Amino acid sequence: MKIAYTLHSLQKRIKAVFLVLVILVLSLSIRLFIVQIINGEELQVKATDQWTRDLKLTAPRGSFFDTTGDSLAVSYTTYDVYVRGREVKNAEDTAKYLSTLLNLNYDKTLSKVSNKNISESLLKMQVEAEIAEEIYAKKISGLYLTENVGRYYIYGNLLTQLIGFSSVDNVGQAGLEAYLDNYLKGKDGYSYVQSDLQGKEIGESIRYYVSGIAGNDVTLTANSKIQIILERILEKAYTEQKAKSISGIVMDAQTSEILAISSKPSFDLNSPPRNNLIDLFEQSKMKPVTDTYEPGSTFKILTVAAALEEGVTNFNDRFYCPGYRIIDGQRIKCWKSIGHGSQTLVEAFANSCNCCFMDLALRLGVDKFYNYLQKFGIGQKTGITIKGESGGIVMPKNNVKNVDLARIGFGHAVAVTPIQLLSIVAGITNGGYWKTPTVIKEIRDCQGNLTYVPTITTKNIISKQTSDMVNQLLENAENKQGKYSFVEGYNVGGKTGTAQKYDENGKIASGKYISSFIGTYPANQPKYLFMIMVDEASAGAYYGSLVAAPYGKEFFKELFEFYDIKKDDENFIVEEVLMPQVTGYPLAEALSIIKTNGLNYELDGEGSFIKEQLPPAGTRLHKGDTILLKI
């Protein structure tokens, strides 16, 4: 039976077919749009991953430079060795060759070169170019080399704690290498090669290279020449004084830029002691920034600045020191147990008399003194761009009694970091303006564009008049044989400090001290500030004048010689003397002999006779040098 199609029914059928085709084309178009436009990038990555194998090309880390442009840390090309087990023809011979050449375990190497279940295995990172060239020349199937980056520190153990170091995979682990890792690390590139479904390289295939972008370069405020001098001085002091540790800072008093900074013991950055994590951690610490201590007499610079600014004392003001003060019923001793007698403020500062500074703190009172502590920044972080900075410790104002205030006046019952104290001294001596201490000059990308400069806060803490007076006190304090006598012919000022340490229970640790010295040059308008701290000297003395100040003198001598800085008085000569024999003498007679020879002294103990002297009789000294008498 035949079916008759009418024109109307045929048109309906055509329309239905056409609609189906439109829907089909529209669906395919939508799908194509989704695949190519919406998911195109993701699918392309997946496809590329299926038919290529890639190896990372590590971008060079940014370099470190000192403030003069001298290179401190640079990157150089090394190579990583990979193996693709599917392509290795003789696993045993290959493993034997590589384990010997690369100093690897044979069994582990064999396991990697014979493993055909993974696309590739890393055998060793940062292989030197000479060894990489030998591997390349062998043309061993399945072995691949990719460029990596090694780190080289030009001066080895220079600026160890500041610069820090990075890991074998170029991640900053300590110091500024870690703190600035996001600036330094750059952007890695890749090397692509076409492969089949099994991951084997297709012969004569096209290779693709996506180059990396080098990291940012960091210019420090440090001066490598000054740093070398500081390192040498600290190493000498560390050895001679048989200290637990020692730290030093050189700062530009006008800008608060750190010109040199270091701690001992330390290590060569090219070979960190990774096998001893305790030593690595301890020697990597930037102690002048992270560790707090009771400053002792160097804190008197702050006390006298506040007292002069408030007008509660002047240069002609007199103080009597019998060797102690009784405050709130407690007897607080001066370091000189027999007392300094009657003295002016200038003499008391030079003598570092505790009684004078107890009086100054009490004259200021809790409110005024604490206002200055707040203004100076005691108990606050300086904001220096170094990880782990401590803010110091200061007693809550409401808990302070007169006896506490008196102790704070001469640098006890308060804790600071060396960088905190030195930045305050910079503000006091530079005309009265505290500035944020900094170790970074600038950071620039690989195109030379500026990407970072430190934010410097400036605040006025004392007047120019007070600043000038404090500088006069510092000049007089160290030049005990007359102007220019501390460093022969040069106008150097300074202040020493000796502070007791405390054990874990907060009690005074017997026989443990921190000896320190802060030096200024030129004393009337300082440019250079030098600070040294000797922790637990055990060579026979502990006073800052004996353990720390002599190394300050050596530092300035070397600085003046290196920069050929002319003497402030070319005709000034410090007379030499021989250390007299005073052991066994009565104290009064011994002191008379010492003074006659133009020497200064520190007394250790209480008694009427000299039991021991340091240095021994016959030692060649200069007038104005300080010796130790044990009684």
C-alpha positions in Angstrom: 0.0 0.0 0.0 1.5 3.3 -1.0 1.7 6.2 1.4 0.7 9.5 -0.1 2.7 12.5 0.9 1.0 15.8 0.7 2.9 19.0 0.2 1.9 20.0 3.7 3.3 16.9 5.4 6.5 17.1 3.4 7.1 20.6 4.5 6.6 19.5 8.1 9.2 16.7 7.7 11.7 19.2 6.1 11.2 21.6 9.0 11.7 18.8 11.5 14.9 17.7 9.9 16.1 21.3 9.6 15.3 21.9 13.3 17.3 18.8 14.2 20.2 20.0 12.2 20.0 23.5 13.7 20.0 22.0 17.2 22.9 19.7 16.3 25.0 22.5 14.8 24.1 24.8 17.7 25.1 22.1 20.2 28.3 21.4 18.4 29.0 25.1 18.3 28.4 25.5 22.0 30.6 22.5 22.8 33.3 23.9 20.5 33.0 27.3 22.2 33.3 25.6 25.6 36.3 23.5 24.5 38.2 26.2 22.7 37.3 29.3 24.6 36.2 28.5 28.1 38.3 25.3 28.7 40.8 25.9 25.9 43.8 26.9 28.1 43.2 24.1 30.6 42.8 21.4 27.9 45.9 22.7 26.0 47.9 22.4 29.2 46.7 18.8 29.6 47.4 18.0 26.0 50.9 19.5 26.2 51.5 17.5 29.4 50.6 14.3 27.6 52.8 14.7 24.6 55.7 16.6 26.2 58.1 16.2 29.1 59.4 19.3 30.8 62.5 20.0 33.0 62.7 23.1 35.2 65.3 25.8 34.4 66.0 27.5 37.8 66.2 31.3 37.6 69.3 32.9 39.0 68.8 34.4 42.5 69.4 38.1 42.8 72.9 39.2 43.9 74.0 41.0 47.0 76.2 44.1 46.7 77.8 46.4 49.3 77.1 50.1 49.4 80.1 50.7 47.1 78.9 48.2 44.5 81.3 45.4 45.6 79.8 41.9 44.9 79.0 39.9 48.1 76.9 37.0 46.9 76.3 35.9 43.3 74.6 33.0 41.4 76.4 30.8 38.9 75.2 28.0 36.6 75.1 24.4 37.9 73.3 21.4 36.6 70.7 18.9 37.8 71.0 15.3 36.6 67.8 13.4 35.8 67.3 9.9 34.5 64.3 8.4 32.5 64.4 4.7 33.3 62.4 3.8 30.2 65.2 5.1 28.0 68.2 3.6 29.8 69.8 0.7 27.8 72.2 -0.7 30.4 71.0 0.1 33.9 73.9 -1.6 35.8 76.7 0.1 33.9 74.9 3.4 34.0 74.3 3.2 37.8 77.9 2.2 38.4 79.2 5.1 36.4 76.9 7.7 38.0 77.3 6.5 41.5 81.1 6.8 41.2 81.1 10.1 39.4 78.5 11.8 41.5 79.4 10.1 44.8 76.0 8.5 45.1 74.8 5.2 46.7 75.0 2.5 44.0 71.8 0.6 45.0 69.7 3.7 45.2 71.1 4.9 41.9 70.4 1.5 40.2 66.9 1.6 41.6 66.2 4.9 39.9 67.9 4.2 36.5 66.0 0.9 36.2 62.6 2.2 37.2 60.4 2.2 34.2 57.2 3.1 36.0 57.8 6.8 36.4 58.7 9.3 33.8 61.9 10.6 35.4 63.9 10.7 38.6 66.3 13.3 40.0 69.7 11.9 40.7 71.6 15.0 42.0 71.2 18.7 42.1 73.7 21.5 41.6 76.4 19.4 39.8 79.4 21.6 38.8 79.9 22.4 35.2 83.0 20.2 34.7 81.2 17.1 35.8 78.1 18.0 33.8 80.2 18.3 30.7 81.7 14.9 31.2 78.2 13.4 31.6 77.0 15.2 28.5 80.0 14.0 26.5 79.1 10.3 27.3 75.8 10.6 25.5 74.2 8.0 27.8 70.6 7.4 26.8 68.1 8.3 29.4 70.3 10.9 31.1 69.3 14.5 31.0 70.8 17.7 32.4 69.0 20.9 33.2 70.4 24.2 34.3 70.2 25.1 38.0 71.8 27.9 40.1 74.5 27.6 42.7 75.2 30.3 45.3 78.7 31.7 45.9 79.6 34.1 48.7 82.6 36.1 47.6 84.1 36.7 51.0 83.1 33.4 52.7 82.5 34.4 56.3 81.9 38.1 55.8 78.4 39.2 56.9 77.5 35.7 57.8 74.5 36.5 59.9 73.3 39.4 57.8 73.3 37.8 54.4 72.5 34.3 55.5 72.3 31.3 53.1 70.0 29.4 50.9 69.2 25.7 50.5 70.3 23.4 47.6 67.0 24.1 45.9 67.6 27.9 46.1 65.2 28.8 48.9 66.5 31.3 51.5 67.0 29.7 54.8 68.7 32.3 57.0 69.4 36.1 57.1 68.4 38.3 54.3 68.4 35.3 52.0 65.3 34.2 53.8 63.9 37.6 54.7 64.0 38.8 51.1 63.4 35.5 49.4 60.4 36.7 47.4 62.6 39.5 45.9 65.6 37.3 45.3 64.2 34.0 43.9 63.1 35.2 40.4 60.8 33.2 38.1 61.9 29.8 36.8 61.9 28.7 33.1 61.4 25.3 31.5 62.7 23.1 28.8 60.1 21.0 26.9 60.7 17.9 24.7 58.1 15.9 22.7 57.5 12.3 23.9 55.4 9.3 23.1 52.7 7.7 25.2 55.3 5.9 27.3 57.2 9.1 28.0 60.1 8.3 25.7 61.6 11.2 23.8 60.6 11.3 20.1 63.7 11.3 18.0 64.5 14.5 16.2 61.6 16.1 18.0 61.4 19.8 18.6 62.6 21.3 21.9 61.1 24.3 23.4 62.7 26.7 25.9 61.0 29.1 28.2 63.6 31.3 29.8 63.4 32.3 33.4 63.6 35.8 34.9 66.4 36.5 37.3 65.7 37.7 40.8 66.1 41.2 42.2 69.5 42.5 43.3 70.0 43.8 46.8 72.4 46.6 47.7 73.3 46.8 51.3 74.3 49.7 53.4 77.3 47.7 54.6 80.8 48.6 53.4 82.8 45.5 52.8 86.1 47.2 53.7 84.8 48.4 57.0 83.2 44.9 57.5 86.6 43.3 57.0 88.1 45.5 59.7 85.3 44.7 62.1 85.5 40.9 61.4 89.3 41.0 62.1 88.9 42.9 65.3 86.0 40.7 66.6 87.9 37.5 65.8 90.9 38.8 67.7 88.8 39.8 70.7 86.9 36.5 70.6 90.2 34.5 70.8 92.1 36.7 73.2 89.3 37.2 75.7 88.2 33.5 75.4 84.6 34.7 75.2 81.4 32.8 74.8 80.4 35.1 72.0 81.2 38.5 70.7 79.3 41.0 68.6 80.0 44.3 66.9 78.3 47.1 64.9 79.5 50.0 62.9 76.8 52.6 62.2 76.7 55.9 60.4 75.5 58.3 63.1 74.0 60.7 60.7 71.8 58.2 58.8 71.6 55.2 61.1 72.8 53.0 58.2 74.7 49.9 59.3 78.1 50.0 57.8 79.2 46.7 59.3 77.7 44.1 61.7 78.8 40.7 62.9 78.9 38.1 65.6 81.4 35.5 66.6 81.6 32.5 66.4 80.5 32.3 62.8 81.0 30.2 59.7 81.8 30.3 56.0 78.6 30.9 54.0 79.9 28.6 51.3 80.0 25.6 53.7 77.4 26.1 56.5 77.6 23.4 59.3 74.4 21.7 58.2 75.4 18.5 60.0 75.2 20.3 63.4 71.8 22.1 63.5 72.4 23.5 67.0 75.6 25.3 65.9 74.0 26.3 62.6 71.1 27.9 64.4 73.2 29.7 67.1 75.8 31.0 64.7 73.2 32.2 62.2 71.5 34.4 64.7 72.0 38.2 64.3 72.6 38.6 68.0 72.9 42.4 67.9 69.3 42.4 66.8 67.7 39.3 68.4 69.3 39.2 71.8 68.6 41.5 74.7 71.0 42.3 77.6 71.4 44.5 80.6 73.5 47.3 79.1 75.2 48.7 82.2 77.2 51.9 82.0 76.6 52.5 78.2 73.0 53.3 79.2 74.3 56.3 81.2 74.5 58.1 77.8 70.7 58.0 77.7 70.3 59.0 81.4 72.6 62.0 81.2 70.9 63.1 77.9 67.5 63.1 79.6 68.8 64.9 82.7 70.6 67.6 80.7 67.5 68.1 78.4 65.3 68.5 81.5 67.7 70.9 83.1 68.1 68.9 86.3 71.9 68.9 86.0 74.8 70.7 84.4 78.5 70.3 83.8 79.4 72.1 87.1 76.9 70.1 89.2 78.6 68.2 92.0 77.9 64.7 93.3 79.4 62.9 96.3 80.1 59.2 96.0 81.0 57.3 99.2 80.8 54.0 97.2 77.0 53.4 97.6 73.5 54.9 97.9 70.8 53.6 100.3 67.4 53.8 98.5 64.1 52.3 99.7 66.2 50.7 102.5 68.5 48.9 100.0 72.2 49.5 99.7 73.2 49.9 96.0 76.9 49.9 95.4 78.9 52.0 93.0 81.3 49.8 90.9 84.2 51.5 92.9 83.5 50.3 96.4 85.8 52.9 98.0 83.9 55.6 96.3 84.8 58.5 94.0 84.4 61.3 96.5 83.2 64.7 95.4 83.1 65.2 91.6 81.5 67.3 88.9 79.0 65.8 86.3 81.9 65.8 83.8 84.1 63.8 86.2 81.3 61.5 87.3 80.5 60.6 83.6 84.2 59.9 83.0 84.4 57.9 86.2 81.2 56.1 85.3 80.0 56.7 88.8 76.8 54.8 89.6 75.9 57.1 92.5 75.7 60.1 90.2 73.4 58.4 87.8 71.2 57.1 90.6 70.8 60.7 91.6 70.0 61.9 88.1 67.3 59.2 87.6 65.7 60.2 91.0 65.8 63.9 90.1 64.0 63.1 86.9 61.4 61.0 88.6 59.4 58.1 87.2 57.1 60.1 84.9 59.8 62.2 83.2 62.3 59.4 83.0 59.8 57.1 81.5 58.7 59.7 79.0 62.3 59.8 77.7 62.5 56.0 77.7 59.4 56.0 75.5 60.7 58.8 73.3 64.1 57.0 72.9 62.4 53.7 72.0 63.3 51.5 75.0 61.1 48.5 75.0 60.2 49.0 71.3 61.5 47.4 68.1 63.5 49.7 65.9 61.9 48.4 62.7 65.2 47.3 61.2 64.7 44.9 58.2 66.1 41.9 60.0 64.0 38.9 61.0 63.6 38.1 64.7 64.2 41.6 66.2 63.5 41.9 69.9 62.2 45.1 71.5 64.0 44.9 74.8 62.4 44.8 78.3 61.4 47.7 80.5 59.5 47.5 83.8 55.8 48.6 83.7 55.8 52.2 84.8 53.2 51.6 87.5 55.4 49.0 89.2 58.6 51.1 89.4 59.8 52.1 92.8 62.6 54.5 93.6 65.1 51.6 94.0 64.2 50.4 90.5 64.4 53.8 89.0 67.9 54.3 90.5 69.1 51.0 89.0 67.7 51.9 85.6 69.6 55.2 85.8 72.9 53.3 85.5 71.8 50.6 83.1 70.5 47.9 85.3 66.9 46.6 85.7 66.4 47.3 81.9 67.2 45.2 78.8 68.0 46.4 75.3 69.3 45.0 72.1 72.7 46.4 70.8 71.0 47.7 67.6 68.4 49.5 69.7 70.9 51.1 72.1 73.3 52.1 69.3 70.5 53.7 67.2 69.5 55.7 70.3 73.1 56.8 70.8 73.1 57.8 67.1 70.1 60.0 67.7 71.5 61.6 70.8 74.9 62.4 69.2 73.9 63.4 65.7 72.1 66.6 66.8 69.0 64.9 68.4 67.3 63.0 65.6 66.6 59.3 65.9 66.3 57.4 62.6 65.3 53.9 61.8 68.4 51.8 61.5 68.7 50.0 58.2 70.8 47.4 56.4 69.2 47.7 53.0 70.1 50.6 50.6 67.8 49.5 47.7 66.5 46.6 45.7 66.3 46.6 41.9 65.0 44.0 39.4 67.0 42.5 36.6 66.1 45.4 34.3 67.5 47.9 36.8 64.1 49.2 38.0 63.9 50.2 41.6 61.5 47.8 43.5 62.2 48.6 47.1 63.7 51.3 49.3 63.5 51.2 53.1 61.0 53.4 55.0 62.9 55.6 57.4 61.2 57.2 60.3 62.8 60.2 61.9 61.9 61.8 65.2 63.5 64.5 67.4 64.5 63.1 70.8 66.7 65.9 72.3 67.8 69.3 71.4 71.0 70.2 69.5 72.4 71.9 72.6 72.0 68.7 74.7 73.5 66.6 71.9 76.6 68.8 71.8 76.9 68.5 75.6 76.7 64.7 75.5 79.3 64.6 72.8 81.6 66.7 75.0 81.1 64.2 77.9 81.8 61.2 75.6 85.0 62.9 74.3 86.2 63.6 77.9 85.3 60.1 79.1 87.8 58.2 77.0 90.5 60.8 76.6 91.7 60.6 80.2 95.2 61.9 79.5 93.9 64.9 77.6 92.2 65.6 74.3 93.1 63.1 71.5 94.7 60.6 73.9 92.4 57.6 73.5 93.5 57.1 69.9 96.7 59.1 69.5 96.0 62.4 67.7 92.3 61.7 66.9 89.2 63.1 68.4 87.5 59.9 69.5 84.8 59.7 72.2 83.3 56.8 73.9 81.8 55.0 76.9 82.4 51.6 78.4 79.9 49.3 80.1 80.0 46.2 82.3 76.9 44.4 83.2 76.1 41.2 85.2 74.2 38.4 83.6 71.3 36.4 85.0 70.6 32.7 85.1 67.3 31.0 84.0 65.8 31.7 87.5 66.4 35.5 87.2 69.3 35.4 89.7 72.7 37.0 89.1 75.0 34.5 87.4 78.2 34.5 89.4 81.3 35.5 87.4 79.3 36.1 84.2 79.4 39.5 82.6 78.8 41.3 79.3 81.5 43.9 78.6 80.9 46.6 76.1 82.2 49.8 74.5 80.6 52.4 72.3 83.0 54.7 70.4 82.2 57.9 68.4 84.2 59.7 65.7 84.7 62.6 65.3 83.6 63.2 68.9 82.2 66.7 68.4 80.0 65.6 65.4 80.0 61.9 65.0 80.0 60.2 61.7 81.1 56.7 62.8 79.7 54.8 65.8 81.4 51.6 66.9 80.0 49.1 69.3 81.5 45.9 70.7 80.0 43.5 73.1 82.0 40.7 74.8 79.9 38.0 76.3 81.5 36.1 79.2 85.1 36.9 78.8 87.2 34.4 80.7 90.8 35.5 80.1 91.1 37.2 83.6 89.2 40.5 83.3 85.6 41.5 82.7 85.5 45.3 82.9 84.5 47.0 79.6 87.5 49.3 79.9 89.8 46.3 79.8 87.9 43.8 77.7 86.1 45.9 75.1 87.6 49.4 74.9 91.0 48.3 73.7 89.4 46.7 70.6 87.5 49.9 70.0 90.8 51.7 69.9 92.2 49.1 67.4 89.2 49.4 65.2 89.4 53.2 64.9 93.2 53.0 64.3 92.6 50.6 61.4 89.7 52.7 60.0 91.8 55.8 60.1 94.7 54.0 58.4 92.6 52.4 55.7 90.9 55.7 54.7 94.0 57.7 55.3 92.2 60.0 57.7 94.5 62.7 59.0 95.1 63.2 62.7 93.1 66.0 64.4 96.4 66.9 66.0 99.5 65.8 64.1 101.8 66.8 66.9 100.0 64.8 69.7 102.1 61.9 71.0 101.0 59.5 73.8 103.9 58.7 76.1 104.8 55.1 76.6 105.2 53.7 80.2 106.1 50.3 81.7 103.6 48.6 83.9 105.0 49.0 87.4 105.1 46.1 90.0 102.4 46.7 92.6 101.4 43.1 93.5 101.7 42.8 97.3 101.6 46.5 97.9 99.1 48.3 100.1 96.2 49.6 98.1 96.8 53.3 98.7 100.5 53.0 97.8 99.7 50.9 94.7 97.2 53.5 93.5 99.7 56.3 94.0 102.2 54.5 91.8 99.6 53.8 89.1 98.5 57.4 89.0 102.1 58.7 89.0 102.6 56.6 85.8 99.6 58.1 84.2 97.6 54.9 84.1 93.9 54.3 84.8 92.8 51.3 86.9 89.8 49.1 87.7 89.5 47.5 91.1 88.2 43.9 91.5 87.2 42.8 95.0 87.5 44.4 98.4 90.6 44.5 100.5 93.7 46.5 101.5 96.4 44.8 99.5 97.0 44.1 95.8 96.7 40.3 95.2 97.1 40.3 91.5 97.7 42.8 88.6 96.9 42.7 85.0 99.0 43.1 82.9 102.2 41.9 84.6 105.0 44.2 85.6 107.2 45.3 82.7 104.4 45.3 80.0 104.8 48.2 77.6 101.7 50.5 77.9 100.6 54.0 76.9 99.6 56.7 79.4 95.9 56.6 79.8 95.6 52.8 79.4 93.5 51.0 82.0 94.9 48.2 84.1 93.2 45.7 86.5 94.1 45.4 90.2 92.6 42.5 92.2 92.4 43.2 95.9 
